[in-house]
Amino acid sequence: MRARLLLVAVLCLALLAPAPALAEPSAVEPVGRFGWPLAGSPPVTRAFEAPAGPFGPGHRGVDLAAAPGATVLAAGDGVVAFAGRVAGRPVVSIDHPGGLRTTYEPVEPAVAAGQAVARGSPIGTLLAGHAGCPAAACLHWGVRRGQIYLDPLALLRAVRVRLLPWR
């Protein structure tokens, strides 16, 4: 009985105590579903710039520096939605669970539409010639959910968990 009363008293004090200031979360859970589309951690030569509207200006992906001929990897498990040319540029698109679609260009495809791919599996070879690339070659890597373009680097970030006070 005394132990029960002590437990109740401790719980009451915990509930009545002032809430601590919210600090940066410390619990981090890795995403783990996606990885870099090139070996290692390639330098970003141009960051994502969300368009103001569906047809507005922006940079709908990131450009990653690499050498021409580098192997391009599937960023996550999925099914190849497209592998071919769009406006004369070689492109590979992969549909992922959860409604995400990643795109890779300029990539000479080593896969075909309808083919299942696993994270890290080769999907093609990087070609030179991406406009505005300051390196020998740049991979333009994009991601969207439906018609909304997202920052592909967000696929690589850890998810932060924040526990809030009960009050």
Buried (B, 14 or more C-beta within 10 A) or exposed (E): EEEEEEEEEEEEEEEEEEEEEEEEEEEEEEEEBBBBBBEEEBEBBBEBBEEEEEEEEEBBBBBBBBEBEBBBBBBBBBBBBBBEEEEEBBBBBBBBEEEBBBBBBBBBBBBEEEBEBEBBBEBBBBBBEBEEBEBEBBBBBBBBEEEEBBBBBEBBEEEEEEEEEEE
